[in-house]
Structure formats: structure tokens, C-alpha cells
Amino acid sequence: MRVLSPSLKAVLASGAVTVAALGLVGGASAATVVTAFDSSYIANGQWYQSSLTAGGTASTQSLAGKGGNLEGSAPLSSGAALLTTDNTNVAKTEVSVADNYGKAGDILSSLKLGYDFYRSNAAGQNAAAAPSLKLTFYNPNYVGDGFVTLIYESYWQGSNPTSDVWTHVDIDFSSGLFWQNGGFGQANSAGGPPLNTLSGWLAAFDGGFSDASLVSVTMGLGSYNPGVTGYFDNVSISHTSGNGYARTYDFEADAGTVPEPASLALAGIALAGMSAAARRRKTR
């Protein structure tokens, strides 16, 4: 059973991230501009540095003057989020956004996720790595491990990601393969198969998962992905359950500030609330 981090306990106790399926305004929405990552969770809808180790950085960057596909084919405006890892296996960088997204049993059938990424790697380093997407679910009434995170990685979708081009990702109930880090009757996939769509995992987990709320969405480069430069932008999250939910995030450099390295973030603070599980062989 996982031990909840003190930060997550405090957030849940404050009611900031509830575990009820709340109706939120749906329909089309203008993109929310993100110019910096908070060093820890501040409020729902604000992106923050959720899990970073030495050698990982996260910032928002202007693409002006970068040239090539990075600038010329950028999906939104003139900036993007930038994640990097140094040439060590321990380097990790993840940023998250929390909200009252709703319960898995209510939202997954209509959940739609999207983002764009651009990646490259240092010579001789990991050509498979690219910014990944994680969905963390929590059921406070579950007897046992009430957390699970589903992890979408580009290279499990059939081939390694293409370097030095912008790639768009669309995920819904029946498309996009995830591994998971253990919970609701399933053992940790440990970075690989079994892989399932959201539909497949809803069927594979026990009944407690249906009542687990989606509490955070994370973009990141996990450990064992050395020497990677990954940009991402145009992150969208929507579903039609209840009153619906729709939000898109546009990452842009703050012209008035100089981005600080993500290594200044508080290590170990993740809304996912999971300390390293004993059963996990490695975290991607």
C-alpha cells in the first residue's frame, strides 16, 4: 500500500482537490496561457513542478529565433514548455495540473486528451523518450492502495517518436495505450506491458477504480531517459460527463522574468501522492 505524501494529505484535507464528480462548465474554451510552473501545488488549474530530481529542468520558453521545425511548426503562438534531462538515469522532470475532473466511471468513456511535443536527444542517448502524459486517480474509500497512475508514452504506440518535428497526440477511451504503476487489483506494469487503452484499464481494474477520481494530469520525462530535450504545448483535457469539462493550455515564456531551473523545485512533491512503491522496479 502506498503512503500518501504529506503534501497530498494537506491538499486533500483542504478540499482543494475533491473526490466527488463535480459538474464543470463544458464546451469550447479559450486556451489558458501558462507562463511559469509553480514550485509546488498552489491551486487547481495551475501547473506546478510535481516531481523533479537532480539533472531535470522544466521551464516555459520563447521559440522566437530557434528556427527550423521547432519554431516554424509550433502548434500555438511563440512559446512552449521545455523539459530536459542530463546524461544520468536519475534525472527526472514532471509538471502537473490538478482539478476536479470527476470519477473514472463517469468521465472515461467521453474523456479526450491531446498535446503536441517536439523531442531530440544527446548523441548516444535515449532515442525513445519524449514527453509523456500521466493520469493519476484516487479513491479515498478504497480498502488498500487507493491510488493508481496511468502512463502514456509515445514509443509504446508502435514506434519510437520522430525527432526534431512537432508530433500531435490524441487520446480517448479506445485509443492510446497506457501502462500503470499498480493499484485496484493490478500489479505494477513496471514501465511496459500489459498495455491497455482507458477502456481496457477500466475493465481490468477492480470496482474501486470506477469510484476513483482523476485528480491530476502530468507531463514529464521520467528517470532512465537521459539526455533528452522535450518541448510540449497545446495540452487539452475534456469530457462530456455531467456539465462537461473543457480546458486547453498554451505554454508561453513570461517576457518579464527569466525562467528558473526546475531543480529548485521541492523534490518529492507530487500531487499523485505516491512515494516510491516497493514493487516498482523503475519509474519512467
C-alpha positions as CSV (number, residue, x, y, z in Angstrom):
1,M,0.0,0.0,0.0
2,R,1.3,3.4,-0.9
3,V,2.0,6.0,1.7
4,L,0.4,9.4,0.9
5,S,2.9,12.3,0.8
6,P,2.4,15.0,3.4
7,S,1.7,17.5,0.6
8,L,-1.1,15.4,-0.9
9,K,-2.6,14.8,2.5
10,A,-2.7,18.6,3.1
11,V,-4.2,19.3,-0.3
12,L,-6.9,16.6,0.1
13,A,-7.7,17.7,3.7
14,S,-8.2,21.3,2.5
15,G,-10.8,20.2,0.0
16,A,-8.8,21.8,-2.9
17,V,-8.9,18.5,-4.8
18,T,-12.2,16.8,-4.0
19,V,-13.0,13.2,-4.8
20,A,-16.6,13.8,-6.0
21,A,-17.6,14.1,-9.6
22,L,-18.3,17.8,-9.8
23,G,-20.0,19.3,-12.9
24,L,-17.8,21.9,-14.6
25,V,-18.6,24.2,-17.5
26,G,-18.0,22.4,-20.7
27,G,-18.0,23.4,-24.4
28,A,-15.3,25.3,-26.3
29,S,-12.9,27.4,-24.2
30,A,-10.1,29.7,-25.0
31,A,-6.6,28.4,-24.2
32,T,-5.3,29.2,-20.7
33,V,-1.8,30.7,-21.0
34,V,0.8,29.3,-18.7
35,T,4.0,31.4,-18.3
36,A,5.7,29.6,-15.4
37,F,5.5,26.5,-13.3
38,D,4.8,26.9,-9.6
39,S,7.3,25.3,-7.3
40,S,4.5,23.3,-5.6
41,Y,0.8,22.9,-5.7
42,I,-1.0,26.3,-5.3
43,A,-4.5,25.9,-6.7
44,N,-6.5,23.8,-9.1
45,G,-5.8,24.7,-12.7
46,Q,-2.3,26.0,-12.0
47,W,0.7,24.0,-13.4
48,Y,3.4,23.2,-10.9
49,Q,6.7,21.3,-10.6
50,S,5.5,18.0,-9.2
51,S,8.4,15.6,-9.3
52,L,12.0,16.6,-10.2
53,T,15.4,15.2,-9.4
54,A,18.9,16.5,-9.9
55,G,19.6,16.8,-13.6
56,G,16.0,17.6,-14.6
57,T,14.7,21.1,-15.6
58,A,11.3,22.5,-16.5
59,S,10.5,26.0,-17.9
60,T,8.5,27.9,-20.4
61,Q,10.5,29.1,-23.4
62,S,10.1,31.5,-26.3
63,L,10.7,29.8,-29.6
64,A,11.5,33.0,-31.4
65,G,14.8,32.6,-33.3
66,K,15.0,28.9,-32.7
67,G,14.4,28.2,-36.4
68,G,13.6,25.0,-38.2
69,N,10.5,22.9,-37.3
70,L,10.8,23.9,-33.6
71,E,9.8,27.4,-34.4
72,G,8.2,27.2,-37.8
73,S,5.7,24.4,-37.0
74,A,5.0,25.3,-33.3
75,P,1.3,24.4,-32.5
76,L,0.5,27.6,-30.5
77,S,1.8,31.1,-30.7
78,S,5.5,31.7,-30.0
79,G,6.4,29.6,-26.9
80,A,6.3,26.1,-25.4
81,A,7.1,24.2,-22.2
82,L,10.6,22.8,-22.1
83,L,11.7,19.7,-20.2
84,T,15.3,18.4,-20.2
85,T,17.3,15.6,-18.5
86,D,21.0,15.4,-18.2
87,N,23.0,12.3,-19.2
88,T,22.2,10.4,-16.0
89,N,19.5,7.8,-15.3
90,V,18.3,9.6,-12.2
91,A,17.3,12.8,-13.9
92,K,13.6,13.3,-13.9
93,T,11.3,16.2,-14.6
94,E,7.5,16.3,-14.3
95,V,4.9,19.1,-14.2
96,S,1.2,18.6,-13.2
97,V,-2.1,20.3,-13.1
98,A,-4.9,19.4,-10.7
99,D,-8.6,19.9,-10.9
100,N,-12.0,18.3,-10.1
101,Y,-12.1,16.2,-13.2
102,G,-14.6,13.6,-12.0
103,K,-14.8,9.9,-11.3
104,A,-13.3,7.3,-13.7
105,G,-16.6,5.5,-14.1
106,D,-18.3,8.8,-15.2
107,I,-15.7,10.5,-17.3
108,L,-13.5,7.9,-19.1
109,S,-16.0,7.0,-21.8
110,S,-16.0,10.6,-23.1
111,L,-12.6,11.7,-21.9
112,K,-10.4,13.3,-24.6
113,L,-6.8,14.3,-24.1
114,G,-4.4,15.9,-26.5
115,Y,-0.9,17.5,-26.7
116,D,1.9,18.3,-29.1
117,F,5.5,17.5,-28.5
118,Y,8.9,18.0,-30.0
119,R,11.9,15.9,-28.9
120,S,15.6,15.4,-29.5
121,N,18.3,13.6,-27.6
122,A,22.1,13.9,-27.0
123,A,24.3,11.7,-29.2
124,G,24.2,8.1,-28.0
125,Q,21.3,8.7,-25.5
126,N,17.7,7.6,-25.4
127,A,16.0,8.0,-28.8
128,A,12.8,6.5,-27.5
129,A,12.0,9.2,-24.9
130,A,9.5,12.0,-25.4
131,P,7.3,14.0,-23.1
132,S,4.8,11.5,-21.6
133,L,1.3,12.0,-20.2
134,K,0.2,10.6,-16.8
135,L,-3.3,10.4,-15.3
136,T,-3.5,9.9,-11.5
137,F,-6.6,8.6,-9.9
138,Y,-7.5,8.4,-6.2
139,N,-10.3,6.7,-4.2
140,P,-10.1,7.7,-0.5
141,N,-12.7,5.0,0.5
142,Y,-10.8,2.1,-1.1
143,V,-9.5,-0.6,1.2
144,G,-5.9,-1.0,0.1
145,D,-4.0,1.0,-2.4
146,G,-6.4,3.8,-3.5
147,F,-4.0,5.4,-6.0
148,V,-3.1,4.5,-9.5
149,T,-1.3,6.3,-12.3
150,L,-1.8,5.5,-16.0
151,I,1.2,6.4,-18.1
152,Y,1.1,7.1,-21.9
153,E,4.5,7.0,-23.6
154,S,5.0,7.6,-27.3
155,Y,7.2,4.7,-28.0
156,W,4.6,2.2,-26.8
157,Q,2.3,3.3,-29.5
158,G,4.1,1.4,-32.2
159,S,7.4,3.0,-32.9
160,N,10.0,5.5,-31.5
161,P,8.9,9.1,-31.7
162,T,10.3,11.1,-34.6
163,S,13.0,13.6,-33.6
164,D,13.1,17.3,-34.5
165,V,9.4,17.6,-35.6
166,W,6.3,18.5,-33.8
167,T,4.0,15.5,-33.2
168,H,0.4,15.7,-32.2
169,V,-1.2,13.2,-29.8
170,D,-4.9,12.4,-29.4
171,I,-6.1,10.0,-26.7
172,D,-9.6,8.9,-26.0
173,F,-11.5,5.9,-24.4
174,S,-10.4,3.4,-27.1
175,S,-7.2,4.9,-28.5
176,G,-3.8,5.3,-26.8
177,L,-2.0,2.7,-24.8
178,F,-1.1,3.1,-21.1
179,W,0.9,1.1,-18.6
180,Q,0.1,1.6,-14.9
181,N,2.1,1.6,-11.7
182,G,-0.1,-0.7,-9.7
183,G,-3.4,-0.5,-7.8
184,F,-7.0,-1.6,-7.8
185,G,-6.2,-5.2,-8.1
186,Q,-3.4,-4.9,-10.7
187,A,0.3,-5.3,-10.3
188,N,2.7,-2.6,-11.4
189,S,3.4,-2.8,-15.2
190,A,6.9,-1.6,-14.4
191,G,7.2,0.5,-17.5
192,G,5.8,-1.9,-20.0
193,P,3.2,-4.5,-20.9
194,P,0.5,-5.2,-20.1
195,L,-0.6,-2.1,-22.0
196,N,-4.3,-1.0,-22.3
197,T,-6.5,1.8,-23.5
198,L,-8.6,3.7,-21.0
199,S,-11.4,1.3,-21.8
200,G,-9.1,-1.7,-21.2
201,W,-7.9,-0.5,-17.8
202,L,-11.5,0.4,-16.7
203,A,-12.3,-3.3,-17.3
204,A,-9.1,-4.7,-15.9
205,F,-9.2,-2.8,-12.5
206,D,-11.5,-3.9,-9.7
207,G,-14.7,-2.0,-8.9
208,G,-12.9,0.5,-6.7
209,F,-11.4,2.2,-9.8
210,S,-14.7,3.3,-11.1
211,D,-15.2,5.4,-8.0
212,A,-11.6,6.8,-8.1
213,S,-11.4,10.5,-9.2
214,L,-9.0,11.8,-11.7
215,V,-7.0,14.2,-9.6
216,S,-4.1,15.3,-11.7
217,V,-2.7,15.3,-15.3
218,T,1.1,15.3,-15.6
219,M,3.5,15.9,-18.4
220,G,7.1,14.7,-18.0
221,L,10.3,12.9,-18.7
222,G,10.8,10.0,-16.3
223,S,14.0,8.6,-14.9
224,Y,16.1,6.3,-17.2
225,N,15.6,8.8,-20.0
226,P,19.0,10.5,-20.1
227,G,20.0,13.3,-22.4
228,V,16.5,14.3,-23.7
229,T,15.2,17.7,-24.7
230,G,11.4,17.7,-24.9
231,Y,9.1,20.6,-25.7
232,F,5.3,20.3,-25.3
233,D,2.3,22.6,-25.8
234,N,-1.4,22.7,-26.6
235,V,-2.4,20.3,-23.7
236,S,-6.2,19.7,-23.8
237,I,-8.4,17.9,-21.4
238,S,-12.2,17.4,-21.9
239,H,-15.2,15.2,-21.2
240,T,-18.9,15.4,-21.5
241,S,-20.0,13.9,-18.2
242,G,-22.4,16.0,-16.2
243,N,-22.0,19.6,-17.2
244,G,-18.8,18.7,-19.0
245,Y,-15.2,19.9,-18.8
246,A,-13.0,21.5,-21.4
247,R,-9.7,23.2,-20.9
248,T,-6.7,23.8,-23.2
249,Y,-3.3,25.1,-22.0
250,D,-0.9,27.3,-24.1
251,F,2.6,27.5,-22.7
252,E,4.4,30.8,-23.3
253,A,7.5,32.4,-21.9
254,D,7.0,35.2,-19.4
255,A,8.7,38.2,-21.0
256,G,9.2,39.9,-17.7
257,T,11.1,37.1,-15.9
258,V,14.0,34.7,-16.5
259,P,12.9,31.1,-16.1
260,E,14.4,29.3,-13.1
261,P,15.8,25.8,-13.4
262,A,13.3,23.2,-12.2
263,S,16.0,21.7,-10.0
264,L,14.9,24.4,-7.5
265,A,11.6,22.6,-7.0
266,L,10.9,20.7,-3.8
267,A,11.9,17.2,-4.6
268,G,9.3,14.5,-3.9
269,I,6.2,16.8,-4.0
270,A,3.8,15.2,-6.4
271,L,0.0,15.5,-6.3
272,A,0.0,11.9,-7.2
273,G,0.9,11.5,-3.6
274,M,2.9,8.3,-4.1
275,S,6.2,7.7,-2.5
276,A,8.4,5.2,-4.5
277,A,6.4,1.9,-4.2
278,A,8.4,-1.1,-3.2
279,R,7.0,-3.1,-6.0
280,R,8.2,-0.6,-8.7
281,R,11.4,-1.7,-10.4
282,K,11.9,1.6,-12.0
283,T,10.0,4.8,-12.8
284,R,9.8,6.0,-16.4
